Amino acid sequence: MSVMGAHSDADLDHRRGLAQRILAQRVSRFGDAGPDLTPAGSARFRHDGRRLLVAYAVARVGMAAAVVERVRLYAQQRGLFLRWTVTPEAEGEEAFPAALQASGFRLEERLFLMARRGAIACQTNPDVRVALASTFDAMRAYEFGSRRAFYDDDRPDDRMVASRAGDRWRQQEQGWYRYYIALWQNHIVGGCYVTLWEDIPTVMGVYTVAEARNQGVATALLAHVSAEIVRSGRDPYCLYVKHDNPAQHLYLRLGFEQLASEETYLWPSGQSA
């Protein structure tokens, strides 16, 4: 796997190995049946309602188009939509972006995989306090803010907020994730969560509501969470960020390194996310 930027051979090997470890721990999420792709290649599948999620595909040289066509026909015969995730830098996946687009897939999203070692040591806004979402009311407020930030929804539906907060609360109780909230002027204005079952923890869902942006909320969240991760003995840790999200500049300033990219394609091309 190639990585981004100019680095020494030893550093490239280290970053390549770290990226491979992070990607490998996600393979178990794709354990469902799919079409037989031998001898052209292989892929991993997960069924999600009427969608077939495809990832970790590998094609023999010159066979990417054949792999894509077999998967597309399999989905078409079963009335399934396709959501195909590719890491172009990974060995065996290099030809898939071109093959997918040639077969009518639409690029939905491009992410950067970033990782860091050690706790983040930086100056934070003393008026921003970070804490675990330790009550269900705090989790509801977390979800309310998350929907405002990610969906530009100033008035999220109460039933939807309560339902999703319930899911998150159960996940935290079961030890799958740990959810954190950021408070500013006595209001919950941001949050994020961390995976607990992975070898390399993933920081996910970092958000700040509109009225609290540029107050150092995300910086305070990441500094607090990184210290918690390191204190637990689980280091390094990683996150994903959209390629056009200004937050990637913050992550770089805080010491995260770009390891690889991840592209998601949809078929039929007109389907929604």
N, C-alpha and C positions, 0 to 999 in steps of 0.2 A: 504494500500500500504506500503510495506517495503521500507526502504531507506538504503543507504550505510554508513558504518562506525559505530564506537561505540560511542553512545551518550546517554544522559539522556533520560528518558521517556518523559519529557516535550519537550526536543529538538526534539526528534523523532516525537512527535505529531505535533509540529510546522512545521517541514520539510515535513511530510506527508500531512498536510493541504495545504502547499504551492504547492507541486507537484500536488495535486488534482485540485487546482485552475488553474494552468497552463494548465493541460491536458483538463480540462472542457471547457476552452475558445476556444479550437480548434475543438470541436465537431461540431459546426455550419458549418465547411468546408465540412462536409460529410452529405449532405441532399438529395441524389438521391435514386432512387428505387433500390431494390435488392431482393434476395430471402427471402421468409418467413422462419425463423429459429425456430419458436416456435414448441414445448416447449423446444427444446434442448438449445436454447440460443438466442442471438441477436447480431447485428453488425450494423455499419454505413457504407454507401457506397458513392462513388463519381465516376462518369463516366468521363474519360479523353481520348477521342478518342476511340481507340480500347482497352484501359486498364480500368479495374475496380479496383478502389482503395478501400481497405477495412481497417477499423480501429475501435478501441473501441469495439471490439468483447467481448462478455461475454458468457461463457458456464456453464451450470449446471455441477455439479460434475460428471465426467466420460463421458461427452458429447462433449468434444472439437473436437474429431475426426469426430463426426457426423456433427457438425457445419461446419468444414472445407470441408467435402465431399459435403454437400449441396451447398456451395458457389462455389466449384470447378466445379460441374456439371452444375450449372447455367451459369458460365462463358464459359464452354466448349460448351454448346448448342448454345451460341450466338457468338462464335468465338472471345471471349475476353481474353486478357492476365490479369493476376492478380498480384497486388502489395499489399501485406498485411503487415500492420504495427502493431506491438505488443509492449505493455509495460508489460514485464513479472512480474513486481512487483505489478501491479494493480490487485485488487480482481476480480476473474473470468477470468483472462487472463493467469494465471500461466501455464496451460497445453498446450497453443497454440504452443510454439516453437517446442516441441516434435511432436505434432500432424501435424503441417505443414511440418516438415521435413519427417515424415513418409509417407505423402501424395505426396511427390515428389517436394516440394518447396525447393528453394535454398536461403540460407541467403545471402542477398546482402550487408547489411550495419548494423552496430551497433553503436548507438549514446549514449552519456551521456547527460541527462538534468541537467544543472547547473543553479544556481540562486545566486543572491547577493542583499543585501540591502545597500543603501547609496552610495555616490560618492566615487570613488577610489582615495585615497590620496597616491601618490607615486611619486618618482622622475622620470621625463621624459627627453628624449633627447631634449635639447633646439633647436636643428637644425631641429626637426620634427614639422611641423605646421599642425594642423587639422582644417578643415573648412567645412561648408555645401557646397554641390555641387549645387551652386546657378545659374549656367548657363548651357545651353545645351552642350557647348563645354566641360565643366568640367564633365558632365555626360557621354559624349562619352569617355573621358579619363578614367573615373571610370570603364566603361564597358570594355575598351581595357585592362586595368590592371587586371580586374577580370578574363577575359578569359585567359590571360597569366598565372595567378597564379593558377587557378583551373583546367585548361585544358592543362597546359604545352604547350601552343600554342604561340610561339614567334611572329607569324605573323597572328593575327586574321583577318578574312575576314572583310573588311570595311563595306560591306552591312549588315552583321550579327551584327556587333558592332553598327551601326547606328540604326538598327531596335530595338535591345534590349535596347539601350540607350533611344530611343523614348518611349518605354513601361515604363521604369523606370521614365522618366521625367514626363509622364502623371500621374503615380502613386503618385509621390511627389506633383504634382500640385493639385491632388484630395484629398490629405491629408491622404493617406494610409500609406506611408512610408516617412522617412527622410533619405537621403543619405549623407554620409560624406566621404571626401577625406583627405588623408595624403600627405603632400608635404615634400620632402627632396632633398636638392640641386636643388631647383626650379623645381622639377619634381614630378608629381603625382605618388606615389609609393605604395599606399595602400588605403583601403577603407572598409566601412561596412555600414549597414543600420539598421534602427530601425522601428518596427511596431508602428503605432500610434492609431490603432483602438482597440487594445487589452487592457484588464484590467491590465494585467501584460505585459509590453513591452518585445519584443524579439529582441535581438541584433543578426543580421544575416550577413552572407557573409563576415566575417572578413578576409582580405587578405593582403599580402605583396608580391610585385614582387621580383623575385630571387635576383636581384642585390642590394636590400635594406634590406635584411634580417639581423637580429642581430644588427639592429640600433635602436631598441626600437619603431618601427613603430606601431605594434599592441598595445603595452602598451600605447602609446600616444593616439591612437584612442579610446581605451576603457576608459581611464581616462577622455577624453573630452566628450565622449558620455554619460558616467555614470553621469557626472555633469549636462549635459543637461537634462537627464531623471529626476534626482532628483529635479532640478530647476523647472521643469514643474509640480511637485507634484505627479509624477507617480513612485512609489517605492514600492516593489522591481521590479527587472527586471531579465530576464533569457536569456540563449543561449543554443544551442546544439553543441556538438563537437564529431567528430568521435573517437571511443575508441582507435584507434592507432595513433591519431594525437598528436604530441608533444605539440601542443598548449594547451592541457588540463593541462599541468604542469604550464604554464604561468597563466591560469585562476585560478588555485588553489592558486598560490602565490598572486594573486590579490584579493583573498578573496571570490571567487565563491565556492559554495558547490555543490557536486554531490547529486542529489535528486532521480534520477531513470535512467533506461536505456530504449532505444527504439530500437527495431529490425525490419528490413524490409525484407520480404521474397518475392521471385518471383516465378510465375508459368505461363507457363512451365519453368523448371529450367534453360533452355538455353537462355531465353530471355534476351535482354540487358536492362540496366536501362532506 
